[in-house]
Amino acid sequence: MKYYNNIVETIGNTPLVKINRVLGEDFPALVLAKVETTNPGNSVKDRMALKMIEDAEKDGRLKPGGTIIEGTSGNTGMGLALVAIQKGYKCIFVTNSKQSKEKCDILRAVGAEVIVCPTDVKPTDPRSYYSVSKRLAAETENGWYVNQYDNLSNRLAHYESTAPEIWEQTEGKLTHFVAGAGTGGTVTGCGTFFKEKNKDIKVIGVDTYGSILKEIHETGEIHLNHAYTYITEGIGEDILPENYDMSVIDHFEKVTDKDGAIYARRLAKEEGIFCGYSAGSAMSALVQIKDQFTKDDIIVVLLHDHGSRYVGKIYNDDWMQEMGWLD
C-alpha cells in the first residue's frame, strides 16, 4: 500500500502548469505556473511553516507543548496550524482587518485562536499586528514568536525545496522567475538558488502600490512614511523584512489593486486555475512587462494560494461592483 503517515508529508512536489490563454495570444514566451495550491494548506506557506517549526525545535526555541504565536494574513497560519496539529502545539495568530473573513474562519476551523488588529496603523503602533504578536509572545508561557518576516528559515525553505523542484521540472532551462513579494522568503530563497545555478536567470518580484519594496530596491533607502494602505493581499510590505536579499532580485513590478483582482478572476475563468489575489497580480505584472521577453524565454511564475480564501472579495461580484472594478 502507498500512503502518507500524516498530512504534513504531502507538502511540496507541486505541479508546473502551462499558461495558455490569460496572457493573450501575442505573449511571446512560454509561461509555466508553479501552482502551490496543491499543498495541504493550499498555499506555498506550508513549506516555510514546516521548516520554521522544525528549525525552532532543533535549537530549543520551540519546546514540547508550546504555543506558536505569529502575525499572519492567513496562509502562514494555516501551514503552521497543520504542522502544529501533528506535533501537539497550540496556535495564536494575529492578523489585520484587511484580510478576508474566509482566511480567519479557516484558521479557527483548524483550532487556532485568531486576533484581528486594525490595518490603518503604523507597524510600530502598539495596536498593529506586528506589535500585538510580539507582546503576546512575551506574555505567553512557553510561547514562541515565529516572526516569518525576519526568520531566515522562511527563505531557506524555498532555497531547499521550492527552487530545486522548479529547477528539476524545467531541466534547468528557466530564464525568468516571477513571484509575489511579501515577507521576501519565496523570491529571495528561490532567487538565491537560481542565481547560484545560472546568474543570467532574471528574478522578478511582484509588488503593489502602497508598498515600499520597489522603492527600497531601486534607491537603497527605507522611508516607512512612503507606505500607504492598499487592498491587495499577500504581497507588498510597509517594512523591510530581514528575509530580503535585494541583490538577487533584478526588478520589482508594481500592479494596481484593480488589475490584480481582474487578472485573478480571468485566471480562474480562462485557465481554470483558481488562485488568490497575488496570482492575479503576477499575471498582470507579466502583461505589463511582456516587451522584455522573447520567444525563447521560459518564465516560471509562482502562484501562492487558493482562490477559496477570496470568495468574499475578488470573486464576489457585489464586492467588485462596490470597488468599481466590474466592467
ABEGO torsion letter per residue (X at the ends): XBBBABAAAABEGBBBBBBAAAAEAABABBBBBBBAAABAAGBAAAAAAAAAAAAAAAAGABBBGBBBBBBBAGAAAAAAAAAAAAAGBBBBBBBBAABBAAAAAAAAAAGBBBBBBBABBBAABAABAAAAAAAAAAABBGBBBAGAAABAAAAAAAAAAAAAAAAAAAGGABABBBBBBBAGAAAAAAAAAAAAABAABBBBBBBBBGBAAAAAAAAGBBBAAABBBBABBGBEBABBBAABBAAABABBBBBBAAAAAAAAAAAAAAAGBBBBAAAAAAAAAAAAAAAABBAABBBBBBBABBAAAAAABAABAAAAAAAGABX
